[in-house]
């Protein structure tokens, strides 16, 4: 999962809909646009469901899945 903080406006939709509850707004970081961006607090717990990316109105989240042979 990648979060492009240049596009994230800190709306929190991804944090509300993440079924694993591994996303939060980073209260210690402020982007150049003045927002607190979303961060993933446990990438190992991410299932790759991409709900966060679907909910993001600014297309700031990209989810990658591993290809299993």
PDB file of N, CA, C and O in Angstrom:
ATOM      1  N   UNK A   1       0.834  -1.160   0.000  1.00  0.00           N
ATOM      2  CA  UNK A   1       0.000   0.000   0.000  1.00  0.00           C
ATOM      3  C   UNK A   1       0.888   1.236   0.000  1.00  0.00           C
ATOM      4  O   UNK A   1       1.876   1.320   0.730  1.00  0.00           O
ATOM      5  N   UNK A   2       0.509   2.182  -0.834  1.00  0.00           N
ATOM      6  CA  UNK A   2       1.224   3.459  -0.870  1.00  0.00           C
ATOM      7  C   UNK A   2       0.211   4.581  -0.727  1.00  0.00           C
ATOM      8  O   UNK A   2      -0.851   4.558  -1.348  1.00  0.00           O
ATOM      9  N   UNK A   3       0.550   5.562   0.096  1.00  0.00           N
ATOM     10  CA  UNK A   3      -0.289   6.740   0.260  1.00  0.00           C
ATOM     11  C   UNK A   3       0.518   7.929  -0.230  1.00  0.00           C
ATOM     12  O   UNK A   3       1.580   8.233   0.313  1.00  0.00           O
ATOM     13  N   UNK A   4       0.014   8.601  -1.259  1.00  0.00           N
ATOM     14  CA  UNK A   4       0.679   9.771  -1.807  1.00  0.00           C
ATOM     15  C   UNK A   4       0.228  10.986  -1.001  1.00  0.00           C
ATOM     16  O   UNK A   4      -0.868  11.507  -1.207  1.00  0.00           O
ATOM     17  N   UNK A   5       1.084  11.431  -0.082  1.00  0.00           N
ATOM     18  CA  UNK A   5       0.695  12.525   0.810  1.00  0.00           C
ATOM     19  C   UNK A   5       0.500  13.841   0.077  1.00  0.00           C
ATOM     20  O   UNK A   5      -0.123  14.757   0.613  1.00  0.00           O
ATOM     21  N   UNK A   6       1.022  13.953  -1.140  1.00  0.00           N
ATOM     22  CA  UNK A   6       0.809  15.167  -1.920  1.00  0.00           C
ATOM     23  C   UNK A   6      -0.656  15.304  -2.328  1.00  0.00           C
ATOM     24  O   UNK A   6      -1.140  16.415  -2.544  1.00  0.00           O
ATOM     25  N   UNK A   7      -1.363  14.179  -2.435  1.00  0.00           N
ATOM     26  CA  UNK A   7      -2.776  14.203  -2.816  1.00  0.00           C
ATOM     27  C   UNK A   7      -3.712  14.045  -1.625  1.00  0.00           C
ATOM     28  O   UNK A   7      -4.875  14.441  -1.704  1.00  0.00           O
ATOM     29  N   UNK A   8      -3.231  13.476  -0.525  1.00  0.00           N
ATOM     30  CA  UNK A   8      -4.078  13.210   0.639  1.00  0.00           C
ATOM     31  C   UNK A   8      -4.460  14.518   1.322  1.00  0.00           C
ATOM     32  O   UNK A   8      -3.597  15.322   1.674  1.00  0.00           O
ATOM     33  N   UNK A   9      -5.768  14.723   1.505  1.00  0.00           N
ATOM     34  CA  UNK A   9      -6.236  15.925   2.192  1.00  0.00           C
ATOM     35  C   UNK A   9      -6.715  15.630   3.608  1.00  0.00           C
ATOM     36  O   UNK A   9      -7.313  16.492   4.252  1.00  0.00           O
ATOM     37  N   UNK A  10      -6.460  14.433   4.091  1.00  0.00           N
ATOM     38  CA  UNK A  10      -6.773  14.087   5.466  1.00  0.00           C
ATOM     39  C   UNK A  10      -8.253  14.032   5.775  1.00  0.00           C
ATOM     40  O   UNK A  10      -8.661  14.370   6.887  1.00  0.00           O
ATOM     41  N   UNK A  11      -9.067  13.615   4.819  1.00  0.00           N
ATOM     42  CA  UNK A  11     -10.519  13.572   5.038  1.00  0.00           C
ATOM     43  C   UNK A  11     -10.915  12.447   5.983  1.00  0.00           C
ATOM     44  O   UNK A  11     -11.951  12.534   6.643  1.00  0.00           O
ATOM     45  N   UNK A  12     -10.104  11.383   6.062  1.00  0.00           N
ATOM     46  CA  UNK A  12     -10.357  10.297   6.993  1.00  0.00           C
ATOM     47  C   UNK A  12     -11.306   9.220   6.502  1.00  0.00           C
ATOM     48  O   UNK A  12     -11.613   8.297   7.257  1.00  0.00           O
ATOM     49  N   UNK A  13     -11.779   9.300   5.274  1.00  0.00           N
ATOM     50  CA  UNK A  13     -12.687   8.266   4.774  1.00  0.00           C
ATOM     51  C   UNK A  13     -12.025   6.893   4.770  1.00  0.00           C
ATOM     52  O   UNK A  13     -12.655   5.897   5.125  1.00  0.00           O
ATOM     53  N   UNK A  14     -10.772   6.838   4.376  1.00  0.00           N
ATOM     54  CA  UNK A  14     -10.077   5.551   4.341  1.00  0.00           C
ATOM     55  C   UNK A  14      -9.947   4.965   5.740  1.00  0.00           C
ATOM     56  O   UNK A  14     -10.058   3.752   5.918  1.00  0.00           O
ATOM     57  N   UNK A  15      -9.713   5.817   6.732  1.00  0.00           N
ATOM     58  CA  UNK A  15      -9.563   5.330   8.104  1.00  0.00           C
ATOM     59  C   UNK A  15     -10.882   4.783   8.643  1.00  0.00           C
ATOM     60  O   UNK A  15     -10.888   3.842   9.436  1.00  0.00           O
ATOM     61  N   UNK A  16     -11.985   5.364   8.221  1.00  0.00           N
ATOM     62  CA  UNK A  16     -13.298   4.923   8.689  1.00  0.00           C
ATOM     63  C   UNK A  16     -13.714   3.586   8.094  1.00  0.00           C
ATOM     64  O   UNK A  16     -14.409   2.804   8.743  1.00  0.00           O
ATOM     65  N   UNK A  17     -13.288   3.318   6.850  1.00  0.00           N
ATOM     66  CA  UNK A  17     -13.767   2.135   6.152  1.00  0.00           C
ATOM     67  C   UNK A  17     -12.774   0.986   6.093  1.00  0.00           C
ATOM     68  O   UNK A  17     -13.114  -0.080   5.578  1.00  0.00           O
ATOM     69  N   UNK A  18     -11.565   1.162   6.598  1.00  0.00           N
ATOM     70  CA  UNK A  18     -10.581   0.083   6.593  1.00  0.00           C
ATOM     71  C   UNK A  18     -11.056  -1.037   7.517  1.00  0.00           C
ATOM     72  O   UNK A  18     -11.202  -0.818   8.720  1.00  0.00           O
ATOM     73  N   UNK A  19     -11.301  -2.242   6.973  1.00  0.00           N
ATOM     74  CA  UNK A  19     -11.797  -3.329   7.820  1.00  0.00           C
ATOM     75  C   UNK A  19     -10.758  -3.833   8.833  1.00  0.00           C
ATOM     76  O   UNK A  19     -11.117  -4.472   9.822  1.00  0.00           O
ATOM     77  N   UNK A  20      -9.494  -3.552   8.590  1.00  0.00           N
ATOM     78  CA  UNK A  20      -8.436  -3.994   9.506  1.00  0.00           C
ATOM     79  C   UNK A  20      -8.074  -2.924  10.539  1.00  0.00           C
ATOM     80  O   UNK A  20      -7.313  -3.198  11.467  1.00  0.00           O
ATOM     81  N   UNK A  21      -8.607  -1.715  10.389  1.00  0.00           N
ATOM     82  CA  UNK A  21      -8.317  -0.595  11.302  1.00  0.00           C
ATOM     83  C   UNK A  21      -6.820  -0.317  11.419  1.00  0.00           C
ATOM     84  O   UNK A  21      -6.293  -0.146  12.518  1.00  0.00           O
ATOM     85  N   UNK A  22      -6.143  -0.275  10.269  1.00  0.00           N
ATOM     86  CA  UNK A  22      -4.692  -0.053  10.288  1.00  0.00           C
ATOM     87  C   UNK A  22      -4.309   1.308   9.709  1.00  0.00           C
ATOM     88  O   UNK A  22      -3.125   1.586   9.517  1.00  0.00           O
ATOM     89  N   UNK A  23      -5.288   2.149   9.432  1.00  0.00           N
ATOM     90  CA  UNK A  23      -5.017   3.483   8.920  1.00  0.00           C
ATOM     91  C   UNK A  23      -5.404   4.529   9.952  1.00  0.00           C
ATOM     92  O   UNK A  23      -6.402   4.380  10.658  1.00  0.00           O
ATOM     93  N   UNK A  24      -4.598   5.598  10.036  1.00  0.00           N
ATOM     94  CA  UNK A  24      -4.934   6.696  10.935  1.00  0.00           C
ATOM     95  C   UNK A  24      -4.380   7.987  10.348  1.00  0.00           C
ATOM     96  O   UNK A  24      -3.486   7.966   9.501  1.00  0.00           O
ATOM     97  N   UNK A  25      -4.916   9.094  10.803  1.00  0.00           N
ATOM     98  CA  UNK A  25      -4.387  10.385  10.395  1.00  0.00           C
ATOM     99  C   UNK A  25      -3.165  10.686  11.252  1.00  0.00           C
ATOM    100  O   UNK A  25      -3.200  10.533  12.473  1.00  0.00           O
ATOM    101  N   UNK A  26      -2.094  11.111  10.613  1.00  0.00           N
ATOM    102  CA  UNK A  26      -0.843  11.387  11.312  1.00  0.00           C
ATOM    103  C   UNK A  26      -0.897  12.803  11.878  1.00  0.00           C
ATOM    104  O   UNK A  26      -0.719  13.778  11.149  1.00  0.00           O
ATOM    105  N   UNK A  27      -1.139  12.906  13.160  1.00  0.00           N
ATOM    106  CA  UNK A  27      -1.293  14.215  13.802  1.00  0.00           C
ATOM    107  C   UNK A  27       0.028  14.963  13.951  1.00  0.00           C
ATOM    108  O   UNK A  27       0.034  16.147  14.288  1.00  0.00           O
ATOM    109  N   UNK A  28       1.144  14.285  13.703  1.00  0.00           N
ATOM    110  CA  UNK A  28       2.448  14.920  13.862  1.00  0.00           C
ATOM    111  C   UNK A  28       3.015  15.463  12.551  1.00  0.00           C
ATOM    112  O   UNK A  28       4.029  16.161  12.553  1.00  0.00           O
ATOM    113  N   UNK A  29       2.364  15.143  11.434  1.00  0.00           N
ATOM    114  CA  UNK A  29       2.856  15.581  10.127  1.00  0.00           C
ATOM    115  C   UNK A  29       1.815  16.484   9.477  1.00  0.00           C
ATOM    116  O   UNK A  29       0.615  16.214   9.531  1.00  0.00           O
ATOM    117  N   UNK A  30       2.292  17.550   8.868  1.00  0.00           N
ATOM    118  CA  UNK A  30       1.418  18.434   8.098  1.00  0.00           C
ATOM    119  C   UNK A  30       2.017  18.541   6.697  1.00  0.00           C
ATOM    120  O   UNK A  30       3.199  18.844   6.538  1.00  0.00           O
ATOM    121  N   UNK A  31       1.191  18.290   5.687  1.00  0.00           N
ATOM    122  CA  UNK A  31       1.666  18.343   4.301  1.00  0.00           C
ATOM    123  C   UNK A  31       1.846  19.797   3.870  1.00  0.00           C
ATOM    124  O   UNK A  31       1.498  20.720   4.606  1.00  0.00           O
ATOM    125  N   UNK A  32       2.390  19.986   2.681  1.00  0.00           N
ATOM    126  CA  UNK A  32       2.582  21.338   2.148  1.00  0.00           C
ATOM    127  C   UNK A  32       1.264  22.076   1.969  1.00  0.00           C
ATOM    128  O   UNK A  32       1.224  23.306   1.980  1.00  0.00           O
ATOM    129  N   UNK A  33       0.188  21.315   1.806  1.00  0.00           N
ATOM    130  CA  UNK A  33      -1.130  21.927   1.647  1.00  0.00           C
ATOM    131  C   UNK A  33      -1.814  22.168   2.989  1.00  0.00           C
ATOM    132  O   UNK A  33      -2.904  22.740   3.032  1.00  0.00           O
ATOM    133  N   UNK A  34      -1.186  21.738   4.086  1.00  0.00           N
ATOM    134  CA  UNK A  34      -1.706  21.996   5.420  1.00  0.00           C
ATOM    135  C   UNK A  34      -2.606  20.923   5.993  1.00  0.00           C
ATOM    136  O   UNK A  34      -3.392  21.197   6.899  1.00  0.00           O
ATOM    137  N   UNK A  35      -2.505  19.693   5.478  1.00  0.00           N
ATOM    138  CA  UNK A  35      -3.346  18.592   5.948  1.00  0.00           C
ATOM    139  C   UNK A  35      -2.538  17.577   6.742  1.00  0.00           C
ATOM    140  O   UNK A  35      -1.327  17.450   6.564  1.00  0.00           O
ATOM    141  N   UNK A  36      -3.222  16.863   7.612  1.00  0.00           N
ATOM    142  CA  UNK A  36      -2.628  15.712   8.293  1.00  0.00           C
ATOM    143  C   UNK A  36      -2.907  14.500   7.411  1.00  0.00           C
ATOM    144  O   UNK A  36      -4.066  14.116   7.255  1.00  0.00           O
ATOM    145  N   UNK A  37      -1.875  13.888   6.829  1.00  0.00           N
ATOM    146  CA  UNK A  37      -2.099  12.763   5.909  1.00  0.00           C
ATOM    147  C   UNK A  37      -2.383  11.457   6.644  1.00  0.00           C
ATOM    148  O   UNK A  37      -2.107  11.316   7.835  1.00  0.00           O
ATOM    149  N   UNK A  38      -2.929  10.530   5.914  1.00  0.00           N
ATOM    150  CA  UNK A  38      -3.174   9.190   6.429  1.00  0.00           C
ATOM    151  C   UNK A  38      -1.884   8.381   6.397  1.00  0.00           C
ATOM    152  O   UNK A  38      -1.082   8.517   5.473  1.00  0.00           O
ATOM    153  N   UNK A  39      -1.690   7.547   7.398  1.00  0.00           N
ATOM    154  CA  UNK A  39      -0.559   6.620   7.432  1.00  0.00           C
ATOM    155  C   UNK A  39      -1.073   5.230   7.789  1.00  0.00           C
ATOM    156  O   UNK A  39      -2.090   5.077   8.466  1.00  0.00           O
ATOM    157  N   UNK A  40      -0.354   4.235   7.323  1.00  0.00           N
ATOM    158  CA  UNK A  40      -0.664   2.845   7.670  1.00  0.00           C
ATOM    159  C   UNK A  40       0.188   2.484   8.882  1.00  0.00           C
ATOM    160  O   UNK A  40       1.412   2.609   8.843  1.00  0.00           O
ATOM    161  N   UNK A  41      -0.451   2.039   9.950  1.00  0.00           N
ATOM    162  CA  UNK A  41       0.286   1.748  11.181  1.00  0.00           C
ATOM    163  C   UNK A  41       0.748   0.299  11.274  1.00  0.00           C
ATOM    164  O   UNK A  41       1.531  -0.048  12.158  1.00  0.00           O
ATOM    165  N   UNK A  42       0.255  -0.571  10.343  1.00  0.00           N
ATOM    166  CA  UNK A  42       0.677  -1.976  10.355  1.00  0.00           C
ATOM    167  C   UNK A  42       0.507  -2.577   8.958  1.00  0.00           C
ATOM    168  O   UNK A  42      -0.514  -3.200   8.666  1.00  0.00           O
ATOM    169  N   UNK A  43       1.499  -2.390   8.106  1.00  0.00           N
ATOM    170  CA  UNK A  43       1.402  -2.872   6.725  1.00  0.00           C
ATOM    171  C   UNK A  43       1.291  -4.394   6.646  1.00  0.00           C
ATOM    172  O   UNK A  43       0.703  -4.916   5.698  1.00  0.00           O
ATOM    173  N   UNK A  44       1.836  -5.102   7.608  1.00  0.00           N
ATOM    174  CA  UNK A  44       1.752  -6.567   7.594  1.00  0.00           C
ATOM    175  C   UNK A  44       0.317  -7.053   7.796  1.00  0.00           C
ATOM    176  O   UNK A  44      -0.026  -8.160   7.381  1.00  0.00           O
ATOM    177  N   UNK A  45      -0.518  -6.236   8.427  1.00  0.00           N
ATOM    178  CA  UNK A  45      -1.913  -6.619   8.674  1.00  0.00           C
ATOM    179  C   UNK A  45      -2.823  -6.275   7.497  1.00  0.00           C
ATOM    180  O   UNK A  45      -3.997  -6.644   7.493  1.00  0.00           O
ATOM    181  N   UNK A  46      -2.294  -5.580   6.510  1.00  0.00           N
ATOM    182  CA  UNK A  46      -3.089  -5.202   5.335  1.00  0.00           C
ATOM    183  C   UNK A  46      -3.410  -6.452   4.508  1.00  0.00           C
ATOM    184  O   UNK A  46      -2.523  -7.236   4.172  1.00  0.00           O
ATOM    185  N   UNK A  47      -4.693  -6.619   4.190  1.00  0.00           N
ATOM    186  CA  UNK A  47      -5.123  -7.783   3.411  1.00  0.00           C
ATOM    187  C   UNK A  47      -5.172  -7.490   1.917  1.00  0.00           C
ATOM    188  O   UNK A  47      -5.401  -8.399   1.119  1.00  0.00           O
ATOM    189  N   UNK A  48      -4.962  -6.246   1.529  1.00  0.00           N
ATOM    190  CA  UNK A  48      -5.004  -5.881   0.117  1.00  0.00           C
ATOM    191  C   UNK A  48      -6.408  -5.752  -0.432  1.00  0.00           C
ATOM    192  O   UNK A  48      -6.608  -5.853  -1.642  1.00  0.00           O
ATOM    193  N   UNK A  49      -7.382  -5.533   0.430  1.00  0.00           N
ATOM    194  CA  UNK A  49      -8.777  -5.466  -0.015  1.00  0.00           C
ATOM    195  C   UNK A  49      -9.051  -4.227  -0.865  1.00  0.00           C
ATOM    196  O   UNK A  49      -9.999  -4.215  -1.650  1.00  0.00           O
ATOM    197  N   UNK A  50      -8.238  -3.193  -0.717  1.00  0.00           N
ATOM    198  CA  UNK A  50      -8.319  -1.940  -1.474  1.00  0.00           C
ATOM    199  C   UNK A  50      -9.560  -1.108  -1.169  1.00  0.00           C
ATOM    200  O   UNK A  50      -9.911  -0.225  -1.951  1.00  0.00           O
ATOM    201  N   UNK A  51     -10.221  -1.369  -0.061  1.00  0.00           N
ATOM    202  CA  UNK A  51     -11.364  -0.548   0.334  1.00  0.00           C
ATOM    203  C   UNK A  51     -10.928   0.895   0.550  1.00  0.00           C
ATOM    204  O   UNK A  51     -11.650   1.824   0.188  1.00  0.00           O
ATOM    205  N   UNK A  52      -9.770   1.085   1.127  1.00  0.00           N
ATOM    206  CA  UNK A  52      -9.253   2.435   1.355  1.00  0.00           C
ATOM    207  C   UNK A  52      -9.087   3.188   0.043  1.00  0.00           C
ATOM    208  O   UNK A  52      -9.465   4.355  -0.063  1.00  0.00           O
ATOM    209  N   UNK A  53      -8.524   2.523  -0.946  1.00  0.00           N
ATOM    210  CA  UNK A  53      -8.309   3.161  -2.247  1.00  0.00           C
ATOM    211  C   UNK A  53      -9.629   3.481  -2.931  1.00  0.00           C
ATOM    212  O   UNK A  53      -9.746   4.510  -3.597  1.00  0.00           O
ATOM    213  N   UNK A  54     -10.619   2.618  -2.777  1.00  0.00           N
ATOM    214  CA  UNK A  54     -11.930   2.874  -3.375  1.00  0.00           C
ATOM    215  C   UNK A  54     -12.637   4.040  -2.701  1.00  0.00           C
ATOM    216  O   UNK A  54     -13.377   4.772  -3.359  1.00  0.00           O
ATOM    217  N   UNK A  55     -12.429   4.225  -1.417  1.00  0.00           N
ATOM    218  CA  UNK A  55     -13.099   5.292  -0.674  1.00  0.00           C
ATOM    219  C   UNK A  55     -12.407   6.642  -0.826  1.00  0.00           C
ATOM    220  O   UNK A  55     -13.025   7.679  -0.585  1.00  0.00           O
ATOM    221  N   UNK A  56     -11.144   6.648  -1.219  1.00  0.00           N
ATOM    222  CA  UNK A  56     -10.368   7.889  -1.299  1.00  0.00           C
ATOM    223  C   UNK A  56     -10.851   8.767  -2.452  1.00  0.00           C
ATOM    224  O   UNK A  56     -10.712   8.389  -3.615  1.00  0.00           O
ATOM    225  N   UNK A  57     -11.417   9.934  -2.141  1.00  0.00           N
ATOM    226  CA  UNK A  57     -11.925  10.813  -3.201  1.00  0.00           C
ATOM    227  C   UNK A  57     -10.815  11.482  -4.012  1.00  0.00           C
ATOM    228  O   UNK A  57     -11.072  12.019  -5.089  1.00  0.00           O
ATOM    229  N   UNK A  58      -9.590  11.453  -3.501  1.00  0.00           N
ATOM    230  CA  UNK A  58      -8.476  12.117  -4.176  1.00  0.00           C
ATOM    231  C   UNK A  58      -7.501  11.154  -4.829  1.00  0.00           C
ATOM    232  O   UNK A  58      -6.443  11.571  -5.301  1.00  0.00           O
ATOM    233  N   UNK A  59      -7.839   9.875  -4.865  1.00  0.00           N
ATOM    234  CA  UNK A  59      -7.016   8.827  -5.476  1.00  0.00           C
ATOM    235  C   UNK A  59      -5.571   8.906  -4.960  1.00  0.00           C
ATOM    236  O   UNK A  59      -4.613   8.847  -5.731  1.00  0.00           O
ATOM    237  N   UNK A  60      -5.449   9.039  -3.652  1.00  0.00           N
ATOM    238  CA  UNK A  60      -4.136   9.166  -3.033  1.00  0.00           C
ATOM    239  C   UNK A  60      -3.571   7.821  -2.575  1.00  0.00           C
ATOM    240  O   UNK A  60      -2.424   7.747  -2.135  1.00  0.00           O
ATOM    241  N   UNK A  61      -4.375   6.756  -2.678  1.00  0.00           N
ATOM    242  CA  UNK A  61      -3.950   5.449  -2.169  1.00  0.00           C
ATOM    243  C   UNK A  61      -3.880   4.435  -3.299  1.00  0.00           C
ATOM    244  O   UNK A  61      -4.807   4.309  -4.099  1.00  0.00           O
ATOM    245  N   UNK A  62      -2.776   3.721  -3.352  1.00  0.00           N
ATOM    246  CA  UNK A  62      -2.603   2.635  -4.303  1.00  0.00           C
ATOM    247  C   UNK A  62      -2.308   1.369  -3.516  1.00  0.00           C
ATOM    248  O   UNK A  62      -1.441   1.358  -2.642  1.00  0.00           O
ATOM    249  N   UNK A  63      -3.030   0.304  -3.831  1.00  0.00           N
ATOM    250  CA  UNK A  63      -2.820  -0.962  -3.135  1.00  0.00           C
ATOM    251  C   UNK A  63      -2.246  -1.965  -4.121  1.00  0.00           C
ATOM    252  O   UNK A  63      -2.779  -2.160  -5.213  1.00  0.00           O
ATOM    253  N   UNK A  64      -1.163  -2.590  -3.724  1.00  0.00           N
ATOM    254  CA  UNK A  64      -0.520  -3.613  -4.531  1.00  0.00           C
ATOM    255  C   UNK A  64      -0.754  -4.959  -3.876  1.00  0.00           C
ATOM    256  O   UNK A  64      -0.754  -5.072  -2.651  1.00  0.00           O
ATOM    257  N   UNK A  65      -0.951  -5.965  -4.689  1.00  0.00           N
ATOM    258  CA  UNK A  65      -1.114  -7.332  -4.179  1.00  0.00           C
ATOM    259  C   UNK A  65       0.022  -8.185  -4.703  1.00  0.00           C
ATOM    260  O   UNK A  65       0.500  -8.003  -5.823  1.00  0.00           O
ATOM    261  N   UNK A  66       0.444  -9.124  -3.863  1.00  0.00           N
ATOM    262  CA  UNK A  66       1.492 -10.049  -4.282  1.00  0.00           C
ATOM    263  C   UNK A  66       0.904 -11.093  -5.228  1.00  0.00           C
ATOM    264  O   UNK A  66      -0.201 -11.592  -5.019  1.00  0.00           O
ATOM    265  N   UNK A  67       1.658 -11.405  -6.258  1.00  0.00           N
ATOM    266  CA  UNK A  67       1.240 -12.448  -7.190  1.00  0.00           C
ATOM    267  C   UNK A  67       1.782 -13.765  -6.665  1.00  0.00           C
ATOM    268  O   UNK A  67       2.988 -13.926  -6.479  1.00  0.00           O
ATOM    269  N   UNK A  68       0.881 -14.700  -6.429  1.00  0.00           N
ATOM    270  CA  UNK A  68       1.304 -15.991  -5.907  1.00  0.00           C
ATOM    271  C   UNK A  68       1.324 -17.008  -7.039  1.00  0.00           C
ATOM    272  O   UNK A  68       0.371 -17.119  -7.810  1.00  0.00           O
ATOM    273  N   UNK A  69       2.407 -17.736  -7.125  1.00  0.00           N
ATOM    274  CA  UNK A  69       2.571 -18.707  -8.206  1.00  0.00           C
ATOM    275  C   UNK A  69       1.927 -20.029  -7.882  1.00  0.00           C
ATOM    276  O   UNK A  69       1.977 -20.955  -8.691  1.00  0.00           O
TER     277      UNK A  69
END
